[in-house]
Amino acid sequence: MSDHQQHAQQQQQQSTGSGWGESYWDDRYRERVWSGDPNAILVREVSGLTPGRALDLGCGEGGDALWLARRGWRVTGTDISGVALERAAAHARDAGVGDRVTWERHDLAESFPAGEYDLVSACFLHTFGAFPRERILRTAARAVALGGVLLVAGHAGWAPWQDTAAMDEVQRAVRFPTPDQVVAELELPEGAWEVLLAAEHERVQNLPDGTPGTRTDNAVVVRRLR
């Protein structure tokens, strides 16, 4: 799992009162080691697009945002953790793309970046507790410019090696929508969008002990036509 995935999977807990909000992530990122790896699904689906303006929701320490910036995109990266954003900005400066990325702190349940974007990426916005993921993704779709693309990546379920029996009720209640459910919940106006991808795929991920394991993820890519 990339840093972006691991962060975004449980971010935005500030709104649930569960203690996984901004202060939790700030504390975690004070000791976090940045991998710098972009999400593979982003690389696969975006490599052929013409660079423009991009919005990275739940950017963590900036792996996806920097990958996009290196390829000519002008990126807005947003996260709930100010510490993560400070680290991301430092990595962008070190990579020589600091002038191509803007960093904004948002609890997406409460606020959302302004503007229109040629690409909006929402990778692994899963969480525990009450979190308006569907509403946030509908807002993300409205931020896509004409001809632009929305990418939503998620897990199809818990990884086979995760001990779900040891989870509490709140953790077990995490919802993993199918690609078709994601498309339906976006409530896209008929004829205004083209579904380019709505499918599951397998991905090899390193376990905590370093051995590889395979899990199933999914991705939805839609393009705004009008």
N, C-alpha and C positions, 0 to 999 in steps of 0.2 A: 504494500500500500504506500502510495506517495504521501509526502507530508500534507499536501493539499487534501487528499482523500481522508486521511486520518483526522485532520482538523475539521473539515466540513461535515464529516459524518455525525459529529456530536455538538457542533457549534450552535450558537443562538439560544443557549439554555437560559439566558438572562430573563427571558419572558416567562419561564415556567416556574421560577422560584425554587429550582432544584439544586442550585449551587454550581451549575455548569456554565455560568455566564461569563461576562467580560473579565471579572477578577480571576476566575479559574484559568481561562486561557492566557491571560497576562502572566500569571504565575508559571504556567507550563512553558510558555515561550521564552521565559528568562533563562531556561536551561536547555531549550530545544536545540538539537543539531540539525541544521538545514541540509537536506539532500540535494535540492536543486532540480529534481526530476519532474518534468511535466507529466500530467496524466496521459496515459497511452491513448485513450479514446479521443482526447482533444487533438493529439498529434495526428491520429488517423483521419479524423473527420474534417480538420481545418487546414491541413497542409495544402490542399488544392484551391483554397479560397483566396481571392484578391484582398490583400491587407487594407484595412480601413480603421474604423473605431471599434474597440472591443471593450466589453464589460465582463470582469471576472468576479463572480459572486462567491464569497467565502474563499478568498485568495490565499489565506494562510501566510506563509513566508515568501510567496511570490513565484513558485516554480512555473505555473502556467503563464502568468503575466509576463515573466521575463522571456519565456520561450516565444510568446507572441511578439513582444517588442523586438526581439532579435530578428524577427522575420518581417519587420516593417509596420506592424500594427501600432496604433496609438491606443494605450490601454488605461482603463480605470480599474484598479483593483480595490475591492472592498472586503472588510472583515470586521468582526466584532471586537477583536483584540488589537488595541493600540500598540502593544509590544510586538505582535506579529508584523504589523504594518511598518514599524520602525526597522525591524530586521529586513523586511522586504525592500524597503527604500534603500537600505545600505547595500543589499545584494545588487539592486538595480544600478546603483552608482558604481559599484565594483565591476559590473559587467559592461559598463559604458552605455547603458540605455536609460539612465535616470531621467533624461529629458523626454522620454517616450511614455512614461508611466506616471499616472496620478493616483495617489493612495487616499482612500476615504474610509473613515470608521463608521459603520452602520450596524445596528441590530436590525436585521432585515424584517423582523416582525414589527418594527416601529418606524423605520425610515428606509428610503431607497434612493440610489443615486439619480440625479436629474439627467436629462438628455436622451438622445437616440443613438443607437449603436448598430454597426453592421454585423456584429457578432455579440451575442450574450451567452455566456457559458455558466452553467450551474451544475457543478460536478459534486455529487455525493452529499447533497443537502439532506441527510437523514439526521434524526435527533431523538432524544428521549423526551417524554412529556408532551405538553401541548405546544404545538408549533404550526403556524399557518402556512405550511409548505405549498399547498395548492394555490393559495392566494398570492404568495410571493412569486410563484412561477407564472401566474397570469399577469402580474405586474411586470415580470421580466419580458414576457411576450410583447406587452405594450411598448416596451422600450426598444424593440427591434425596428430599425429603419426599413423603408421600402427596399425590397431585394435582399434584406439581411437575413441572418440565420440565428435561431435559438438552439443551443445544444443543452440537453438535460441528460446527465449520466447518473446512474444509481446502481445500488446493489439489488439483485433479484431476491436476496434473502441472506440469512446469516451464513457465514462461511462454514464448511463442514467441520472444521477443527474448533469452532467456538462452542463452549459449554453452555448451551442455552438453559440447561437444567439448573445451573447455578445463578441465573439471572433473576432479578426481582420482577415484580409484576409490571412496573413501568418500562423496564428494559424489554421484556418480552412483547410489550404492546407496540413496539416500533413497527410501522407499516412500510412495506416494500412494494410499491405499486408496480404492476406490469407496464410494459411500454404502451399498450393500448389504453390502459387506465390513465397514464400520464397524458397521452394525447387528448382523451376525453375531458380530463380535468382542466386542461388549458382553456377549454371553451372557446376555441378559435372560430371566428366568423366563417361561415360556409363560403367557399370560393376565394377567400382572402389569403389562404395559406396552402402550401404544398408540403406534404409529409415526405421527407427524403429518406428517413430511416426511423424504424420503430421495431427494435429487435433485441434479443438477448445474445450475449457472447460470453465465452469462457476466457478467463485471464489467469495467468500464473502470477502468484504473489508470494513473496518470501514471508515465512512464518517468523515469530519472534526468535526461534532458535537458528534461523538462517536457512532452513530447508525450504524448498519450493512447495507450494500447494496451489491447487486450482479452485477457483470460485467462479460463480456465475454473476455477471453484471448485466445491465441493459443500458440502452441509449436511445434517445429520441432526438432527431434533428428535423426541424421544420423551417421552411423559408417563407418569408412574407411576400405575397404577390401584389397586394394593393392595400 
